[in-house]
Amino acid sequence: MTESTVASGPREMFERVRRHWLENLGGFGSELADNAVIEIPFAPPGRPRRHEGKEAFLLFADPEQAAFARRFALDEVREVVVHETADPEVIVVEYELAGRVLATGRQASSPFIGVLRVRDGKIVNWREYQNTLAMIEIMGQPGT
């Protein structure tokens, strides 16, 4: 069986998303179920904390990721720790995104925690905990 015909579990799915981030920042829309829910509980004020449906998330994320890629080169996803849960559809992943600010060459990294639910080989829920204000500071956008 090929990768496309085998339903991926959450651990395999995170690895696929990780590869997408490194090869084409973002670019993992094909991994999302049509009814996926993406949550960012610590989003800054005025930013959405919940996206319901693949289409709604991609309408938000695609321009955000394109703007990010113009300013930051992602070099690695490191210190990945995967915690299995009692639910075989769910993992908790600790990871750090590291790269360079293109305008200055400054090295930067930021830790994340993701709670990932995969069903029938598609992401149905991704809850990502990130320090969004630190990310804004790294990118040189204070106050937004």
Disulfide bonds with the S-S distance in Angstrom:
none
